[in-house]
Amino acid sequence: MDLGIKGNTAIVTASSSGLGKASASALLKEGVNVVINGRNEEKLLNTAHELREIGGGEVFAVKGDLTKKEDIKELVEKTYQKFERIDHLVTSAGGPPVASFEETEDDDWYFAFDLLVMSVVRLVRESLDYLRRDGGGTIVNITSRSVKEAIDGLLLSNSVRMSVVGLMKTLSRELAPEIRANAILPGSHETNRIKNIIESQLERGEFDNYDKALDFRSKNIPFKRLGKPEELGDLVAFLSSGKSSYINGTAVVIDGGGSRSNL
């Protein structure tokens, strides 16, 4: 299906790996020019090289830390200087550290809020005027299923990511009809982060092999498997396109039915 977004420009944050990278890949396949972002320059440039092999749109890499407002400002400015338009903003960020309530200090809370919430606030603020041009644009916030159903061990994610969905819902009303805003709430996907966690479990002797560890993680998912990053990427591309033109202010769970939440 041609989503009709060829020639558009998108910023995708935290896109040197994982779900951000998969989102960038899906947009590129639709002919979108994509600006990718990450803190590790070498990793970012390697990802840019990989993505260019896909073809479609053009890839432009901008190094930056999402907890630093000056880096966010530079990311948006460089994007506009390069492509002279910004049509889509896809926000993604790595998860905060795993810790219990008693282990968590004030600085951990402030860091999580800066990483997960203020990064989105600043990205939208800096991109807003550009997104309004050329007929309007889209915002897609990749958060986590934890905003609907608290996940054991993810105190900071459970608590802080809910603010992103509240922000998205508010923006969907304040910025319409020029700009649509939606959120994606992923469950477990087989990213490198998950693979590294499983490798650590294997080293500790918690499982006999990778497949058994993967089966354990998938046991409560009706499809009996984790998500594929490209499946989430396809959803990002769809929500960024005119094919989803009446979807606004919605938080879409993508977890294979693993959540037990009714809403």
N, C-alpha and C positions, 0 to 999 in steps of 0.2 A: 504494500500500500504506500503510495506517495503521500506523505503528510503535508506537503505544500510549504515547507519551511526552507527550501534550498536558497542559499544566499544570505540567510539570516546570520546573526552573530550571537553567540552564547558565552557567558562566563560560567564555568563549573569549578567550584572550589574543592579543595582537598581531593584533587583528581589525578594525583600521581599513582594511585593504586585504588583497589577496592571498588566500592559502589560509585564513587566519583568518577573513576576512570571508565567504568562501564557506561555511565551516563554520557560522558564525553564521546565515547565510541559510538553509541547509538545515534547521537546528534550528528556526528561526522558522516555516518552512513546516509543520513538524510540530506547531506550537502550543506550543513550548517558550518560556518567558521567558528571554531571553538578555542577559547582561551582557557588553558588549564593552569592550575595553581597548586603549589606545595612548598613546604619549608626546606626540603632537601634538594639542592640544586641538581646534583648528579642524578638522583632518582627521577626528578622532574624531566630532565633533558632526555633520559633514557625512555621515559614514557612517551614523550613527544615524538621521538623517533619511531617507536612502535605504532603509535596512532597514525602517523603519516603513511604507514604501509597500507592502511585501510582505504585511503583515497577519499573521495567525496569533498568535504570542506577542508579549509586550511587550519592548521594547528599552530597556536602561538602560546609559548610558555612564559609565565611570569612568576618568579619566586616570591614568596611572601608568607608571613605569619598571621593567621587570622585573629590572633589576640592583640595585634598591633594596628591601631587605627590608621597610622601613616602608611602601612603596607597595603591596607584595603583601599585607601584613596589612590595609591599608585597603581594598583591592579586595575581599577576602573578607568583611570586616566589613560593608561597604556593600551587598554582594550579599545577605547574610542579613538585614540591616535592611530592605531593600527588599522581598524576596520571602518571607522567613521559612523558606527551605529552599534547599539546594544539592544537586542530584541528579547533575550531570555537570560534570566538569572537563576542558576541552580546552586543552592547552598547545601554544602555537605561539610562535615567536620568529624574528625576522629573522636572516639569515645573518651570520656574522662577516666581517671584511674578507678579500678575496682577497690572498694573499701567499705567497711561497715560504718555505721554512724559514729561509734566511739573512736574509730581510727581517723575520722575526718576532721581536719583543722579548718579554721576560717579561710586560710589561703587556698585550700582545696575548693571551697565553695566559690570563692571569687574567681578562681581560674576557670572552673566549669562554666560559670555564668558568662565570663568574657568569651570563652571558646564557643559555646553553643548558642548563646542568645545575642550578646552584643555584636558578635561577628555578623549575624543576620541583620540586625538593626543598622549597622554601619554600611553593609553592602547595599541594602535597599536605599538608604539615604543617599549614598554616592551615585547610585545607578538610576535613580528615580526619573530625573529629567530626560535621560536618554531612552528609558523604557517607554515613556509617554509618546515619543516621536514615531513617525512612520506608521501610524495606525494602531499603536499600542503594543504591549509586550506581555510577558508572562514571568511569574516567579514560582519556582518549585523548591520547597524546603524539604530536604531529606532528613528525617529525624529518626525515630525508633518506635517500634511497637510498645516500648516501655511507657509511652504516654497514655496508653489505654489499659495496660495491665502491668503492674509493677513486677520487675524481674529480680529475683534474689541476687544479692551482691552488687546490684547496679544502683546504689543509693543516689548518686549524683545525677545519673542519667534519668532515673525515675522522677526525680524532683525537678530538675532544671529544664529538661527538654519540653515539658508541658508549656513553658512560656513561649516557645517557638510556635506551637500550634495556636495559642491565644493571639499571638502577634499576627500570624497568617490569617486567621479568621477576621481580625480587625482590618487588616490591609485589604482583604477581599471586598470589604464594603466601602472603605474609604477611597480606594484607588479605582474601583470599577466606574465606568465600563472600559476605560482605556487599558487597564492592567488587570489580569486575572492572577490570583494567588491561590496555590494549593500546596498540600503537604503529602509526603509519602512516608509511611510508617513501616519500615522493613522489619521482618523477623530475621532469623539466621540465614545468611547466604554464604556460600562456600568461597569466601574471599581469602586472600593470603593471610589476613589476620586470624581467621578461624583455623586455617591450615597450620599456622605457627603455634596456636594454642594446643592443637591436637598433637603436634610434634613434641611439645613440652610434656604433655600428658603421657606420651609414649616413653619418653626418657625417664619419667618418674615411675613407670611401670603400672600406670593406672589402666591401661588397655594393652591387649596383645598385639594389635595391629591397627593401622589407620582406618580400615573399613569398619572395624568393630566400634571404634571411637565415633565414627561418623554415624553409624547406625544408632548409637546411644543418643546422640544429639537429635536424631530424626524421629525418635520413637513416638513422640507426642504430636507429630505432624501427620495429618491424614494422607498426604502424598508419600510419606516415608522417605523423604529426602530433603536436603536443604535447598534453598533457592539458588538459582544461577545468577550471578551478577548481571548478565546480559538481559535477564528477564526484568529486572528493575530498570535497567537502562532503557528498554523499550517503553516502559511506562513513563519515564521522564520525557522521552521524545514525544509520546502521544499527548501528554499534558501540556507540552510546550507548543503544540500545533493547533491549527484551527479545527481539527477533527474533534477536539474537546472543548469547543467554543462556549458551551453552556455549563461547563464544570468549573465552579468557582467557590472558594471557601471550603473545600472538601479535604478531609484527611483520609487517604487511601491506604488501607493495610495491605501489605503484600508479604504473606507469611505461609502460604500453602494451607491456610485454615488452622494453623497451630494455636492461635489465640482462642481463649475461651470466653472472651468478652462478647456480650450481646450487641454492643454498639461500637 
